[in-house]
Amino acid sequence: MNPAPTATGAAIAAAPVDPHDPLAAARGASPEARLLFWIAVAFSVFQIATAAHLVDLPSQIARAVHVGFLMLLTFPMLALARRRRGPRKVLAWTLALAGVAVAGYQTWEYLPLMLRAGDPLPRDVAFGVVALATVFAAAWALMGPALPIITGAFLAYCFFGQHLPAPFDHRGYDFAQVVDHMAFGTEGLYGIPTYVSSTYIFLFILFGAFLERAGMIRLFTDVSLGLVGHRTGGPAKVSVISSGLMGTISGSGVANVVTTGQFTIPLMKRFGYRPAFAGGVEATASMGGQIMPPVMGAVAFIMAETLGVEYVEVVQAAILPAILYFASAFWMVHLEACKHGLSGLPRSELPSAWQSIRARWFLLLPLAVLVWFLFAGYTPLFAGTVGLALTVLLILGGSVALRLPVPVLRGLFWIGLGLVTAAFLRWGIWVVAAAIVLLILLNALVQGGRETLAQCRDALADGARTALPVGVACAIVGVIIGTMTLTGAANTFGQYIVSVGESNLLLSLVLTMVTCIVLGMGIPTIPNYIITSSIAGPALLELGVPLIVSHMFVFYFGILADLTPPVALACFAAAPIARASGLRISFEAVKVAAAGFVIPFMAVYTPALMLQDGGPLTQTFGFAGAVAYIVFKTTLAIGLWGAAVIGYLRAPLGAAMRLLGMGAAFTLVAAAPLTDEIGFGLAAGFVLLAVRRARGSGTPVASAPR
């Protein structure tokens, strides 16, 4: 492999980024930009060293340093991006250094802080206030006011909740006690979300950054073009498949939009798709990357840690819904293409999927190894470390191998690299670390090797840049969890859901869905999931919903919130590429993702959809039979939803036919007595009427995707 040279060594990210992302503007050759670039590289190196246990630190210190790096990068990068000058730039660096000072204090005072937990000194309270203030300011600067305001309301509840009427009141806590709980220990800022951010999430973000630098986006795009580019509506189907494949290595929906979308959205527009629809397809497919195993999104790691289950259990629960989600998006774009007569690309202009795989098959090795380790029972941290190490070895080793003079030497080199990788499993990370150091030296000596080193260096900076919003969100929502653990506030809302659900489970689910979507209008997926799962998860469990299913329900609607107007982050990220209104794109995205609203409800009533035991179907058909039945029923339901929403099935559908299709889909979702029988009957009638209508109109278009 011979990666292309980078444009500038001072670039924070050379991969395609959202032009409206304030972090993306921190590029250039100014001394400040170069300093921030190397801080970002140092951040990534620190995270790799702690993940691989090259540096062993107590978890509390590792989390504090992680947040310190976030503060050190966030404020100056935003000031540089927004071209702040004078006092504003001084303020940015002051806040950054204040965040570093908090991390230094936590490190220096680690043991004394543990010994005086619950009885803080005045200086402890002062540093705690600084920690809270800097994290709130960073979240406001990065993500706007919604999340800090919501979190601030929870924090205010700690201070003043004793004055509220029952049952909303609590016993009351003094200022020092609240600050100590939130800013020290592992319940507030440095709770489970920050732990997951500083371990799994950062490592997998780096893994994706290195694979993207190695050419994985091009591989996925070429394979997608070769497979479906020539089919009806081929460009949109390429978007769905390539974004789904990207989701296997990148858990960021917005990042997927601004990487794969740079290619797929103009391609869809070129072949006749409306700009808003093209943006909606890309946003829907990209957000689905957060539920696509094996990597999924950051929420999946937080879920595994919160539930105390193996990550592979979360993957198993997500696999069928993820496939159905992308199948439904594929079906929607097919119907849209048939409705408007949109053809595919000429075969002569398309790459061969097989030839693309043959040329760059080695890029799939890290992903295959990652999947094997995850399903073999290893921790995500170990699996991610192995995947990242193998990717770096492939990039550096491929650069050296391609410059060796004869094929025999190249073969011997790859054999040696394979033995080093095998030795990793026996003798640990030090073997691979030594091999990487050797390859770095070789690349520094051979002609063109320095370009490869620059690619790796820039991938480290890419990872740190991408991790900033995620890390800051994880830190600030720790305050919400800290409020829950300190005051027990989750019980009030949970009891309300339980009281509603005792008479109507569907109403409780709708209430939870609305909560997720409303919160998601102002805050990212991670805090949305943490807030709603901590409140609604235990309540749904009490109503008989399996715990992992209730958390996946919340997870799904947290993702769909990023597609729901009026605030749809993924859609507004697609807007400048599609050159269409973000609001119009969000309405189209909801249409494309309509079936995604069906799947979580069906999983609650039939947990077999998430490969969980439980429900009457399992007792009737057995586990395998229940899985097959619910997959068939869900496929039929999303097929009906798609036809009804797009208004097409072999021929345009009138309002009455669309209502019939929606009614059939709804009865298949509901789990009341006889609803399945009624749903199958309505579905059969709908299909027969649609076929008869198509024959009457002489429409030649096939109804099945091709």
C-alpha atoms as one frame of an Amber mdcrd trajectory, in Angstrom:
protein
   0.000   0.000   0.000   1.240   3.428  -0.912  -0.846   6.102   0.761  -1.101
   9.455  -0.884   0.959  12.225   0.684  -0.726  14.675   3.007  -1.258  18.290
   2.070   0.310  19.787   5.163   1.958  18.482   8.273   0.109  20.991  10.407
  -3.368  19.870   9.356  -5.596  18.738  12.140  -7.454  16.422   9.772  -6.780
  15.606   6.142  -9.817  13.355   5.744 -13.045  14.947   4.461 -14.725  16.869
   7.261 -17.844  18.902   7.669 -17.040  22.408   6.416 -19.311  23.778   9.156
 -17.540  21.824  11.893 -15.683  24.464  13.946 -12.920  21.981  14.685 -12.216
  21.484  10.992 -11.071  25.071  10.640  -8.174  24.539  13.056  -5.915  23.779
  10.123  -3.016  25.623   8.652   0.610  26.335   9.287   0.395  28.964  12.038
   2.405  28.218  15.197  -0.817  27.891  17.189  -2.289  25.399  14.698   0.897
  23.338  14.737   0.903  23.343  18.545  -2.709  22.128  18.641  -1.907  19.502
  16.037   0.882  18.022  18.161  -1.260  18.204  21.310  -3.875  16.164  19.428
  -1.203  13.625  18.441   0.005  13.452  22.054  -3.588  12.896  23.212  -3.948
   9.899  20.908  -0.557   8.477  21.876  -1.494   8.747  25.557  -4.780   6.928
  24.972  -3.043   4.138  23.028  -0.420   3.772  25.752  -3.047   3.430  28.489
  -5.286   1.108  26.441  -2.361  -1.199  25.634  -1.110  -1.018  29.261   2.212
   0.394  28.125   1.450   2.964  30.809  -0.539   1.754  33.817  -2.418   4.481
  35.660  -5.230   4.260  38.202  -8.557   4.590  36.429  -9.374   7.864  38.194
  -6.138   9.486  37.001  -6.574   8.176  33.454 -10.083   9.660  33.308  -8.905
  13.002  34.742  -6.066  13.259  32.210  -8.495  12.331  29.426 -10.805  15.206
  30.385  -7.773  17.487  30.798  -6.730  16.802  27.189 -10.317  17.479  26.051
 -10.266  20.881  27.720  -6.769  21.690  26.437  -7.813  21.066  22.836 -11.429
  22.223  22.754 -11.185  25.881  23.761  -8.117  26.925  21.692  -9.289  24.977
  18.622 -12.679  26.636  18.712 -11.072  30.046  19.209  -8.812  29.408  16.228
 -11.689  28.101  14.118 -13.797  31.152  14.882 -10.840  33.499  14.471 -11.049
  34.908  17.972  -8.517  37.587  18.811  -7.403  39.529  21.867  -9.268  38.898
  25.155 -11.379  36.062  23.709  -8.305  34.107  22.690  -6.750  34.736  26.104
  -9.963  33.477  27.729  -9.883  30.336  25.579  -6.337  29.473  26.609  -7.126
  30.348  30.243 -10.033  27.878  30.278  -7.857  25.260  28.561  -5.070  25.613
  31.126  -7.632  25.599  33.954  -8.821  22.203  32.684  -5.227  20.979  32.632
  -4.728  22.281  36.187  -7.715  20.232  37.382  -6.242  17.090  35.804  -2.872
  17.856  37.410  -4.496  18.378  40.803  -6.412  15.086  40.530  -3.176  13.286
  39.646  -1.062  14.907  42.365  -3.684  14.574  45.092  -4.989  11.150  44.019
  -4.426   9.265  47.302  -5.258  12.187  49.658  -8.486  12.792  47.746  -9.463
   9.160  48.220  -8.726   9.321  51.955 -10.805  12.452  52.501 -13.689  11.469
  50.205 -16.894  12.976  51.552 -15.020  15.599  53.583 -13.426  17.903  50.979
 -11.025  20.717  51.811 -11.778  24.249  50.575  -9.172  23.869  47.819 -10.833
  20.608  46.728 -14.135  22.451  46.366 -12.405  25.241  44.422 -10.858  22.799
  41.944 -14.178  20.949  41.720 -15.972  24.175  40.768 -13.329  24.847  38.093
 -13.761  21.289  36.740 -17.539  21.691  36.459 -17.280  25.191  34.969 -14.783
  24.206  32.254 -16.731  21.107  31.207 -20.003  23.080  31.030 -18.283  25.822
  29.008 -16.733  23.281  26.618 -20.088  21.568  26.062 -21.785  24.925  25.415
 -19.076  25.955  22.939 -19.101  22.618  21.088 -22.768  21.609  21.094 -24.762
  24.713  21.875 -26.791  25.579  24.967 -29.308  22.698  25.084 -27.182  20.040
  26.802 -25.565  22.391  29.378 -28.990  23.834  30.246 -30.531  20.384  30.721
 -27.543  19.233  32.764 -27.591  22.492  34.735 -31.221  21.832  35.629 -30.222
  18.454  37.088 -27.364  20.094  39.000 -29.716  22.778  40.334 -32.015  19.992
  41.513 -29.179  18.736  43.739 -28.888  22.171  45.378 -32.549  23.202  45.615
 -34.617  20.021  45.219 -35.428  19.902  48.936 -37.738  22.900  48.426 -39.932
  21.114  45.855 -43.238  19.486  46.828 -43.424  15.706  47.294 -42.713  13.388
  45.575 -40.131  15.531  43.748 -38.217  16.640  46.842 -35.107  15.113  48.441
 -33.422  15.462  51.829 -31.056  18.284  50.759 -27.275  18.461  50.245 -24.804
  21.242  50.987 -22.641  22.881  48.316 -19.387  21.091  49.198 -21.078  17.679
  49.234 -22.559  18.166  45.757 -19.290  19.456  44.275 -17.331  16.603  45.866
 -19.786  14.055  44.448 -19.747  15.558  40.940 -16.086  16.535  40.495 -14.216
  13.744  42.305 -14.619  10.007  42.416 -16.443   8.005  39.770 -20.040   9.223
  39.998 -20.034  12.627  38.287 -17.725  14.047  35.626 -15.503  10.975  35.811
 -18.263   8.383  35.829 -18.991   5.481  33.490 -19.444   7.641  30.345 -15.991
   9.228  30.802 -14.472   5.821  31.547 -15.936   4.429  28.323 -14.876   7.537
  26.377 -11.297   7.242  27.632 -11.035   3.552  26.744 -13.295   1.880  24.187
 -14.649   4.908  22.357 -11.363   6.692  21.771  -9.657   3.472  20.677 -12.341
   2.611  18.136 -12.393   6.182  16.822  -8.659   5.837  16.193  -9.223   2.443
  14.590 -11.681   4.008  12.151  -9.377   6.968  11.481  -6.475   4.704  10.517
  -8.672   2.515   8.301 -10.032   5.604   6.544  -6.459   6.831   5.952  -5.568
   3.416   4.593  -8.302   3.655   1.944 -11.276   1.858   3.495 -13.781   4.493
   2.295 -12.659   3.960  -1.293 -12.898   0.174  -0.896 -16.428   0.349   0.494
 -17.530   2.802  -2.186 -16.032   0.750  -5.036 -17.600  -2.469  -3.751 -20.985
  -0.764  -3.390 -20.757   0.708  -6.890 -19.805  -2.653  -8.335 -22.646  -4.469
  -6.607 -25.622  -2.137  -7.082 -24.490   0.928  -9.030 -26.103  -0.339 -12.253
 -29.420  -1.288 -10.617 -32.610   0.765 -10.543 -31.828   3.811  -8.405 -28.254
   2.585  -8.126 -26.646   5.771  -6.734 -28.976   5.829  -3.705 -28.422   2.128
  -3.098 -24.681   2.776  -3.205 -25.216   5.372  -0.467 -27.120   2.907   1.731
 -24.581   0.092   1.350 -21.422   2.199   1.605 -22.739   4.049   4.674 -23.724
   0.734   6.244 -20.243  -0.636   5.615 -18.708   2.547   7.007 -20.785   1.973
  10.097 -18.799  -1.203  10.769 -15.718   0.919  11.499 -17.131   4.344  12.404
 -19.736   4.918  15.082 -20.307   8.580  14.230 -23.346   9.275  12.082 -22.448
  12.874  11.326 -18.883  11.848  10.408 -20.316   9.300   7.974 -22.515  11.974
   6.387 -19.603  14.289   5.679 -17.274  11.534   4.427 -19.330   9.169   2.265
 -21.835  11.957   1.595 -19.226  14.009  -0.247 -19.413  11.359  -2.986 -22.892
   9.801  -2.742 -25.088  12.926  -2.464 -23.769  14.601  -5.671 -23.986  11.201
  -7.404 -27.659  10.802  -6.442 -28.450  14.342  -7.599 -26.677  13.716 -10.897
 -28.979  10.783 -11.643 -32.232  12.541 -10.869 -32.863  12.251  -7.144 -34.217
  15.402  -5.544 -31.512  17.187  -3.474 -33.522  16.916  -0.241 -34.192  13.222
  -0.793 -30.521  12.560  -1.595 -29.497  14.255   1.657 -32.172  12.346   3.562
 -30.970   8.994   2.235 -27.382   9.712   3.224 -28.367  11.004   6.679 -30.575
   7.961   7.343 -27.961   5.460   6.207 -25.145   7.223   8.044 -27.024   7.389
  11.355 -27.670   3.663  11.008 -23.925   3.146  11.336 -24.359   3.600  15.097
 -26.378   0.387  15.296 -24.319  -1.623  12.792 -22.048  -4.234  14.436 -19.256
  -4.926  15.097 -18.136  -1.437  16.192 -21.541   0.306  16.379 -21.573   3.667
  18.118 -20.137   4.935  21.345 -23.490   4.268  23.023 -23.064   0.504  22.558
 -19.936   0.501  24.743 -21.665   2.624  27.380 -24.641   0.255  27.271 -22.457
  -2.812  27.814 -20.703  -1.140  30.737 -23.956   0.129  32.255 -25.719  -3.237
  31.994 -22.644  -5.154  33.107 -22.800  -7.497  30.096 -20.269  -8.563  27.500
 -20.099  -6.270  24.491 -20.863  -9.256  22.260 -24.321  -9.484  23.877 -25.062
  -5.939  22.728 -23.816  -6.855  19.243 -26.048  -9.927  19.135 -29.070  -7.891
  20.193 -28.342  -5.284  17.504 -27.518  -7.462  14.499 -31.015  -8.329  13.194
 -32.516  -4.853  13.786 -29.492  -3.285  12.052 -29.904  -5.501   8.999 -33.631
  -4.744   8.884 -32.951  -1.006   9.266 -30.662  -0.924   6.233 -32.936  -3.275
   4.291 -35.820  -0.875   4.889 -33.744   2.106   3.711 -32.742   0.082   0.626
 -36.414  -0.699  -0.047 -37.434   2.949   0.323 -34.871   4.231  -2.196 -35.854
   1.436  -4.588 -39.510   2.487  -4.436 -38.560   6.149  -4.891 -36.463   5.250
  -7.941 -39.267   3.155  -9.448 -41.796   5.906  -8.793 -39.721   8.492 -10.671
 -38.144   6.157 -13.245 -34.562   6.674 -12.049 -32.067   4.312 -13.655 -28.633
   3.228 -12.505 -25.126   3.995 -13.705 -23.703   2.517 -16.914 -21.783  -0.690
 -16.169 -18.838   0.576 -18.219 -18.306   3.429 -15.737 -18.363   1.231 -12.650
 -15.505  -0.511 -10.854 -15.582  -4.261 -10.339 -16.491  -5.222  -6.774 -14.379
  -8.375  -7.026 -11.364  -6.541  -8.442 -11.644  -3.905  -5.697 -11.597  -6.610
  -3.036  -8.685  -8.399  -4.720  -6.704  -5.167  -4.862  -7.306  -4.102  -1.254
  -8.394  -7.271   0.545  -5.781  -6.734   3.253  -7.774  -3.742   4.564 -10.451
  -6.203   5.669  -8.024  -8.128   7.880  -8.164  -5.761  10.881 -11.963  -5.743
  10.730 -12.095  -9.556  10.487  -9.673  -9.930  13.406 -11.711  -7.425  15.437
 -14.927  -9.380  14.834 -13.240 -12.678  15.706 -11.878 -11.343  18.992 -15.196
  -9.765  19.964 -17.126 -12.983  19.351 -14.396 -15.093  20.955 -15.156 -13.392
  24.257 -12.256 -10.937  24.491 -12.946  -7.464  25.856 -13.651  -4.654  23.371
 -10.561  -2.876  24.693  -8.304  -5.820  23.848 -10.028  -6.441  20.503  -9.750
  -2.763  19.579  -6.078  -2.688  20.550  -5.389  -5.712  18.349  -7.357  -4.218
  15.442  -5.598  -0.872  15.720  -2.143  -2.465  16.032  -2.793  -4.657  12.990
  -3.972  -1.649  10.970  -0.828   0.314  11.817   1.317  -2.717  10.924  -0.466
  -3.016   7.564   0.003   0.671   6.742   3.657   0.838   7.767   4.535  -2.670
   6.583   2.774  -2.253   3.249   4.688   0.952   2.607   8.007  -0.850   3.163
   7.023  -4.036   1.301   6.017  -2.203  -1.877   9.462  -0.623  -2.016  11.390
  -3.888  -1.719  13.124  -4.749  -5.010  11.952  -8.333  -5.679   8.726 -10.289
  -5.013  10.577 -12.895  -2.941  11.709 -10.271  -0.450   8.187  -8.895  -0.297
   6.803 -12.360   0.430   9.356 -12.949   3.175   8.567  -9.549   4.631   4.833
 -10.317   4.837   5.560 -13.703   6.390   7.704 -12.007   9.025   4.963  -9.479
   9.703   2.465 -12.316  10.090   4.732 -14.040  12.617   5.026 -10.791  14.578
   1.231 -10.524  14.656   0.954 -14.119  15.866   3.606 -13.443  18.514   1.436
 -10.593  19.745  -1.112 -13.108  21.026   1.559 -14.962  22.985   3.982 -12.284
  24.174   1.773  -9.224  24.235   1.820  -5.675  22.974   5.561  -5.169  23.464
   6.313  -7.386  20.445   4.060  -5.331  18.205   5.339  -2.072  19.707   8.896
  -3.110  18.846   7.801  -4.059  15.308   6.057  -0.704  14.844   9.147   1.192
  16.036  11.282  -0.798  13.564   8.840  -0.094  10.719   8.818   3.607  11.595
  12.608   3.654  11.264  12.463   1.771   7.951   9.831   4.148   6.573  11.948
   7.105   7.633  14.865   5.686   5.612  13.149   4.538   2.386  12.067   6.937
  -0.322   8.399   7.857   0.049   8.171   6.256   3.487   7.941   9.611   5.225
   4.649  10.238   3.436   3.278   7.096   5.067   4.514   8.247   8.464   2.746
  11.555   7.866  -0.468   9.663   7.133  -0.191   7.785  10.437   0.617  10.967
  12.311  -2.379  12.738  10.790  -4.607   9.754  11.627  -3.649  10.247  15.282
  -4.724  13.885  15.045  -7.923  12.854  13.209  -8.850  10.536  16.043  -8.325
  13.184  18.709 -10.336  15.770  16.750 -13.239  13.362  16.247 -13.191  12.341
  19.910 -13.630  15.879  21.270 -17.430  16.243  20.999 -17.955  12.654  22.161
 -15.620  13.027  25.134 -17.057  16.355  26.268 -20.610  14.973  25.999 -19.621
  11.935  28.071 -18.079  14.157  30.750 -21.017  16.513  31.145 -23.713  13.816
  31.210 -21.820  12.285  34.111 -23.361  15.142  36.129 -26.821  13.826  35.241
 -25.879  10.324  36.373 -24.349  11.824  39.502 -27.660  13.555  40.214 -29.486
  10.246  39.835 -27.155   8.439  42.225 -27.123  11.267  44.766 -30.844  12.051
  44.877 -32.586   9.011  43.368 -34.395  11.314  40.915 -34.938   8.515  38.374
 -37.583   6.902  40.563 -40.148   9.678  40.109 -40.351   9.534  36.322 -39.893
   5.755  36.361 -42.860   5.297  38.672 -44.963   7.443  36.371 -44.080   5.267
  33.354 -44.855   2.139  35.373 -48.227   3.530  36.465 -49.108   4.302  32.839
 -47.793   0.965  31.604 -49.842  -1.054  34.065 -52.858  -0.248  31.940 -51.193
   0.266  28.562 -47.613  -0.791  27.706 -47.892   0.790  24.256 -48.627   4.176
  25.823 -45.537   3.834  28.047 -43.422   3.021  25.007 -44.803   5.981  23.077
 -44.109   8.225  26.083 -40.520   6.963  26.209 -40.136   7.419  22.443 -41.392
  11.009  22.612 -39.003  11.723  25.502 -36.063  10.395  23.454 -37.002  12.393
  20.377 -37.672  15.631  22.272 -34.372  15.370  24.142 -32.616  14.426  20.904
 -33.709  17.694  19.336 -31.179  19.476  21.488 -28.561  16.996  22.617 -26.425
  14.275  20.959 -27.172  10.544  20.992 -24.889   9.706  23.936 -26.402  12.023
  26.561 -29.860  11.307  25.156 -29.369   7.588  25.741 -27.850   8.066  29.198
 -30.665  10.330  30.414 -33.570   8.305  29.049 -32.148   4.862  29.819 -31.411
   5.804  33.417 -34.988   7.035  33.803 -37.049   4.753  31.558 -34.917   1.586
  31.482 -35.722   0.367  35.019 -39.391   1.311  34.545 -39.725  -0.722  31.333
 -37.942  -3.620  33.040 -40.584  -3.529  35.773 -43.228  -3.747  33.037 -41.668
  -6.988  31.792 -39.463  -5.669  28.963 -36.021  -7.378  28.990 -33.365  -4.914
  30.149 -31.204  -5.025  27.014 -34.326  -4.625  24.821 -35.464  -1.562  26.786
 -32.013   0.002  26.441 -31.921  -0.781  22.705 -35.384   0.807  22.395 -34.034
   4.027  23.907 -30.852   3.742  21.803 -32.829   3.468  18.562 -34.963   6.526
  19.174 -31.951   8.490  20.359 -30.479   7.862  16.904 -33.716   8.636  15.073
 -33.881  11.933  16.989 -30.925  13.118  14.888 -33.154  12.738  11.821 -36.296
  14.268  13.336 -37.189  17.920  12.662 -36.817  20.661  13.685 -33.296  19.959
  15.023 -31.796  17.123  12.975 -28.023  17.244  13.278 -27.248  14.647  10.604
 -29.589  16.332   8.139 -28.107  19.783   8.687 -24.647  18.230   8.176 -25.875
  16.963   4.786 -27.468  20.306   3.851 -24.371  22.102   2.475 -23.423  19.024
   0.424 -26.942  18.543  -0.979 -27.469  22.320  -1.286 -30.919  21.955   0.193
 -32.646  23.066   3.370 -31.697  21.010   6.415 -35.357  21.035   7.465 -36.519
  19.637   4.121 -33.810  16.999   4.282 -34.996  15.986   7.753 -38.564  15.443
   6.509 -37.233  13.226   3.709 -34.995  11.377   6.191 -37.999  10.593   8.408
 -39.715   9.124   5.343 -36.713   6.960   4.480 -36.286   5.893   8.114 -40.027
   5.355   8.685 -39.549   1.620   9.084 -36.919   2.291  11.729 -39.702   3.582
  13.970 -41.411   0.189  13.685 -38.534  -2.127  14.631 -38.042  -1.088  18.306
 -41.736  -1.564  19.101 -41.775  -5.015  17.523 -38.677  -5.980  19.516 -40.374
  -5.010  22.785 -43.384  -7.211  22.098 -41.270 -10.024  20.624 -37.748  -9.981
  22.147 -36.696 -12.755  19.748 -36.095  -9.978  17.200 -33.085  -9.048  19.340
 -32.198 -12.711  19.907 -33.544 -12.587  23.466 -35.692 -15.223  25.136 -39.159
 -14.276  26.253 -42.596 -13.590  24.902 -45.428 -15.943  23.943 -43.916 -16.656
  20.506 -40.919 -18.376  22.087 -43.216 -20.622  24.089 -45.264 -21.465  20.990
 -42.627 -21.896  18.260 -39.385 -22.308  20.211 -36.548 -19.817  20.026 -35.486
 -20.447  16.392 -39.095 -20.512  15.197 -39.859 -17.280  17.056 -36.848 -15.551
  15.478 -37.860 -16.681  11.971 -41.479 -15.628  12.512 -40.716 -12.168  13.894
 -38.132 -11.465  11.161 -40.716 -12.390   8.523 -43.407 -10.279  10.202 -41.076
  -7.299  10.630 -39.913  -7.531   7.017 -43.526  -7.525   5.864 -44.366  -4.590
   8.136 -41.478  -2.423   6.942 -42.326  -3.351   3.351 -45.870  -2.094   3.874
 -44.668   1.059   5.642 -42.313   1.772   2.752 -44.971   1.400   0.079 -47.429
   3.519   2.065 -44.953   6.313   2.820 -43.482   6.529  -0.713 -46.904   5.972
  -2.281 -45.781   3.383  -4.800 -45.907  -0.384  -5.335 -45.583  -1.306  -9.007
 -47.755   1.760  -9.645 -48.583   5.008  -7.807 -50.883   4.490  -4.829 -53.850
   6.642  -3.908 -54.637   7.918  -0.431 -56.972   5.010   0.363 -54.360   2.420
  -0.616 -51.686   4.175   1.439 -53.976   4.206   4.483 -54.664   0.498   3.958
 -50.925  -0.216   3.845 -50.318   1.774   7.033 -53.205   0.006   8.750 -51.826
  -3.396   7.793 -48.358  -2.439   9.041 -49.732  -1.076  12.323 -51.720  -4.231
  13.081 -48.576  -6.311  12.472 -46.706  -4.147  14.990 -49.375  -4.370  17.679
 -49.276  -7.494  19.797 -52.920  -7.715  20.813 -55.006 -10.875  20.219 -55.767
 -11.522  16.527 -53.783  -8.499  15.310 -51.311 -10.713  13.423 -54.138 -12.527
  11.637 -55.824  -9.230  10.769 -52.488  -7.767   9.659 -51.696 -10.675   7.350
 -55.193 -10.439   5.851 -54.903  -6.686   5.273 -51.395  -7.137   3.839 -52.628
  -9.774   1.378 -55.482  -7.511   0.314 -53.131  -4.550  -0.067 -50.689  -6.487
  -2.263 -53.452  -7.961  -4.446 -55.027  -4.544  -4.990 -51.622  -2.992  -5.765
 -50.814  -5.716  -8.320 -54.229  -5.377  -9.951 -53.805  -1.600 -10.073 -50.368
  -1.977 -11.680 -51.688  -4.380 -14.334 -54.543  -2.030 -15.076 -52.128   0.841
 -15.617 -49.722  -1.288 -17.649 -46.784  -0.450 -15.388 -43.848  -2.757 -16.277
 -41.678  -1.977 -13.246 -40.948  -4.937 -10.947 -41.831  -4.529  -7.279 -38.825
  -6.345  -5.841 -35.491  -4.545  -5.516 -33.010  -5.489  -8.183
